[in-house]
Amino acid sequence: MTDCQSSDLETRYNAALDFIYSFIDFSMKRHVDDTHRFFKLDRMNKLMGLLDDPHHKFPTVHVAGTKGKGSTASFIASALEQADYKVGLYTSPHLVEFTERIQINRQHIEQASLISLTDLLRPLTLSVPEITTFELTTALAFQYFAQEKVDIAVIEVGLGGRLDATNVIIPQVSVITSISYDHTAVLGNTLTEIAYEKGGIIKPEVPVVIAPQKPEALTELVRIAQERSAAPTLVEKELNYQEVSHTLHSQTIIVHRSAARVPKRSQLTNSPLKLEIPLLGHHQIENAATAVAALEVLRKKGWRLTRKSVRRSFAQVAWPTRFEILRESPPVVLDSAHNGDSMERLRETLDEYFPNTPFILVFGASADKEMKAMLDAILPRVEMVITTRSIHPRAKDSVELKALVEPYGLTVIAIDPAEAALAKALELAGAHKGVIVSGSMFIASAGREIYRSMGL
């Protein structure tokens, strides 16, 4: 490709992105309050009809949840790919490049394909008033997977589940990862209400795998499954799983069927399945076990999945900004924790992997998050906080964040931009303290790019 052709492709690609982002984009709003009334599936169903229903032209796995859905989806997709299937993967948001959202066998959609699909969708949007950016992106992914004739696609829910644009599919198996408080303005103020929205992906007579949950959420999910005759697999009851060992690069875990629940026919976990996973922390053990349970369901349905292929695939999974260690000593860690529960998991993982290391926290968060729950969870583990702001429109002002941290009695300073905040944290940390960048996926992603650009 000549420089001129490359420049033309980039121009057309940016124009395609401008078009996609020109519609209603809730991901870019600083606050999503009463706009939940806008979430519905009629627009998505109409657009699918105009495209001749591409979402019905390939089998799917549907993954919802508050935390862990991206990691779990990645485990599942990797295992299917290792079994020699052509596997689509749809996730959001992206860390660096929009094309990350739509992948086949871990290869991002090419810019030229995204341009041509956008051109296909462009005239159709005239027939679908008030279509949203996420609906358009989801339609683009479905059309791409159908066009490329994937054997199966793993689809991650964007927000909630019941009214999410992805919820037009009828999957082979539904998967619900850990549920906690997040997007309460849209999903509800109790775990029961949030579980009702997440459980909206459960389809009649379609098996559902349910990750370990708090009792309130589990009760609601089981109720929905029973109401819809959707056979539930409760990971916490059906499987035993535990860590065997860990390093700063991976952890080795064992997953096997609970003794009382071993079926007669051979399954992946009839005997202990030993897995090495590059994702760290106990929550990733739960995500891996949840993925194994979903793969068990697929195997019963005839998909070629073996213990060997699962072992190989899980060892190759990469999911950036999930307790990602950029430097080991002194540590620099990125984590996309963005609510109270995920911050508690982050604190536990810091204690497990760096028990005696003091940390400076570079903190940036979206304006619509439950700040107190996050700060209550993580601040006891750090010595100092530097608040900052990513370039994302939803990011809360660094000075506003500083005011929220001050009552905790820690030293806190506000520094913008994020490049300066991370540089100051590294300077203050010196050779004896660690740095953790967290509070949102956007700030963790920014920290990743900034650190790499420093050439450290």
Stockholm file with secondary structure:
# STOCKHOLM 1.0

chainA/1-456         MTDCQSSDLETRYNAALDFIYSFIDFSMKRHVDDTHRFFKLDRMNKLMGLLDDPHHKFPTVHVAGTKGKGSTASFIASALEQADYKVGLYTSPHLVEFTERIQINRQHIEQASLISLTDLLRPLTLSVPEITTFELTTALAFQYFAQEKVDIAVIEVGLGGRLDATNVIIPQVSVITSISYDHTAVLGNTLTEIAYEKGGIIKPEVPVVIAPQKPEALTELVRIAQERSAAPTLVEKELNYQEVSHTLHSQTIIVHRSAARVPKRSQLTNSPLKLEIPLLGHHQIENAATAVAALEVLRKKGWRLTRKSVRRSFAQVAWPTRFEILRESPPVVLDSAHNGDSMERLRETLDEYFPNTPFILVFGASADKEMKAMLDAILPRVEMVITTRSIHPRAKDSVELKALVEPYGLTVIAIDPAEAALAKALELAGAHKGVIVSGSMFIASAGREIYRSMGL
#=GR chainA/1-456 SS CCHHHHHHHHHHHHHHHHHHHTSBCGGGCSCCCGGGGGCCSHHHHHHHHHTTCGGGSSCEEEEECSSSHHHHHHHHHHHHHHTTCCEEEECSSCSSCGGGGEEETTEECCHHHHHHHHHHHTGGGGGSTTCBHHHHHHHHHHHHHHHTTCSEEEEECSSSSTTSTTTTCCCSEEEECCCCSCCHHHHCSSHHHHHHHHGGGCCTTCCEEECCCCHHHHHHHHHHHHHTTCCEEEHHHHEEEEEEEECSSCEEEEEEECGGGCCSSCCTTSSCEEEEESSCSHHHHHHHHHHHHHHHHHHHTTCCCCHHHHHHHHHTCCCTTSSEEEEETTEEEECCCCSHHHHHHHHHHHHHHSTTCCEEEEECCBTTSCHHHHHHHHGGGCSEEEECCCSSTTBCCHHHHHHHHGGGTCEEEECSSHHHHHHHHHHHHTTTCEEEEESSHHHHHHHHHHHHHHTC
#=GC SS_cons         CCHHHHHHHHHHHHHHHHHHHTSBCGGGCSCCCGGGGGCCSHHHHHHHHHTTCGGGSSCEEEEECSSSHHHHHHHHHHHHHHTTCCEEEECSSCSSCGGGGEEETTEECCHHHHHHHHHHHTGGGGGSTTCBHHHHHHHHHHHHHHHTTCSEEEEECSSSSTTSTTTTCCCSEEEECCCCSCCHHHHCSSHHHHHHHHGGGCCTTCCEEECCCCHHHHHHHHHHHHHTTCCEEEHHHHEEEEEEEECSSCEEEEEEECGGGCCSSCCTTSSCEEEEESSCSHHHHHHHHHHHHHHHHHHHTTCCCCHHHHHHHHHTCCCTTSSEEEEETTEEEECCCCSHHHHHHHHHHHHHHSTTCCEEEEECCBTTSCHHHHHHHHGGGCSEEEECCCSSTTBCCHHHHHHHHGGGTCEEEECSSHHHHHHHHHHHHTTTCEEEEESSHHHHHHHHHHHHHHTC
//
